[in-house]
Amino acid sequence: MIPYFLRHAEAEEGYDINDDDRRLTGQGVRRTGTAARVMASLGLCPAHIFSSPRARARQTAEIVAAALKGSVEISEEMNLGFSPQAVETLISGLEAEGEVMFVGHEPSMSAVIEEITGARVDMKKCGLARIDLLAYAPPQGVLIWLIPPKVFDVLAQKPRG
């Protein structure tokens, strides 16, 4: 199984807004659109896109799902307490050869990747990591790549051929 881990894009500051309701900024929407187009050109095809119920993660997941011709599954497991156990629960019963995407928050995204792979990462807003799973219960795998948002910006400008 190939899980992808996507941190939500830039969101509104939370001074006057309930944290659950913070939406993406214009820059966050643009950056997610760019990343989503690159993901589509790379052939990503997750059968399941699991998102935190918080507005900024949902918006990020919906933009990506539209580009990848998928749909978003809202899951409380993806909220601020995201964990390797949540990964195990969400992938239970899914096809071993498939792809799945998790859209959520820091610091749990980096912590989950580190616990599953042993690799220390710093997930930037709208950054994407790919792991190849070697074991499912508990999930263990290898970090294959990590794409920060600035690399998505560069890749979006390069002609594909």
N, C-alpha and C positions, 0 to 999 in steps of 0.2 A: 504494500500500500504506500502511496505517496501522499503524505499530508503537506499542505502549504499553510503557513502561519502569516497572517496579514494583520498588521497593527492599523487601527483606524487612522484616517488622515487628520490634519489640523482642524481643531474645533474651536467654537466660541469660548471665550473666557467664562468662568462660572460665577462671576460676582453677583449677578442679579438673576441667575437662571438655576433651576434645580439641575444637579449634575446629570440626572437621567435624561434630561431634555436638551442638553447641549448639542447643537447641530454643527455640521461642517461649515467652515468659513468658505468664501468664494475660492480662495487659494486651495483649500482642502478638496473642494469639488473638482477643480481643474487638475490638481495633482493626481487625484484618484482616477479621473478620466484618462489621463496620460498613462498611468500605470496599468489600467485595465486594457487599453489598446495594445500595449506591449505584451501583456499576459496573453491576449488573444493571438497576437502574431507569433508568440512562442509555442502556441498550441496547448496551453493549459486547458484542461477539460474536467474540472472537478464534478463528480456526480452529486456531491452534497456541499453546500456552502453554509456553514453554521455561523451564526452571528450572535453577539451579545444583544440583549434587548435595548441597550442604551442607544439614543438617537444617532450619535456620531458613528458608532459601529454599524448600525443598520444601514445608514446612508452609504457608507463606504462599501458594504457588502452588496447593496442594491445596484450601485454603479458598476461594480465588477461583474455581478451576475448578469446584467444586461449585455455587457461586452462579451461575456463567455457563453451567452445563451443558456443560462442556468436560472435557478431560483434560490431564494434565501430561506433558510430554516432558522427561526429565532429560537435560541436556547438559553435558558438561565445558566446552564453549565458554562457558557462563554462569558459570563459577567465578570466582575472584578475578582472573583475567587477562582478563575480558570486554573486548572491543575492537570498533571498527567493522568489523574484518575478520571477527570472529565473527558480527556482524549480517549481513554480506554472505554468509557461508557458510550461516547458518541460514535465510535467506530465499531462497536460490538455489533456483529451481524452484517456488516458491510462487506462487499466483495474485496478480497485480498489484493486483487490486481488493479483496483480503482484508485482514483484521486479524490481527495477531500480537502476542503479549505476551512480554516478556522479564522474568524475575524473578531478581534477583541482589543484588549487594553494592556498597557504597561502598568506595573512591572511584571505582571504574570506571564505575558508572552515570552519575554526573555528568559524568565525563570523556568518555564515549561520546556523550552528548547534546550536550555542548559541541563535540566534534569534528564531529559530523554536522550541527549546526545553526548553530554559531557563538554560540549563546546560553549565557551562564554561568548554571548552576543549582546549587542545593544540595539534593540529594535527601534528604529527611527519611525516617526509618524509616516504611514503609508509605505513602510518597508515590508518586504516579503521574504520569507525563508522557506526553503524546501528541505524536507527530511525524507530519507528512505527508511522505512521501518523494517527492523530485523526481527522484532518480537512485539507482540500485541498486549500481553498481560503480564507484567506491566509494560507499557510501551517503551521500547528501546530502539534507537536508530542512529543514523549517521547524517550529520548536516552536510548537504550536497552543495547548496549555495545560499547566499544572503544578498538580496538586491536592495540597496538603500534608494530612497526616492530620487536623489540626484542622478543615479545611474538610469532609472526609468526615463528621466527627462532626456538624457543623452541618447538612449536607445530609441526613443520616439522620433528623434531627428535623423537617425541613420537610415538611409535607403536600404530596404531588404532586397536581397537578390539571390 
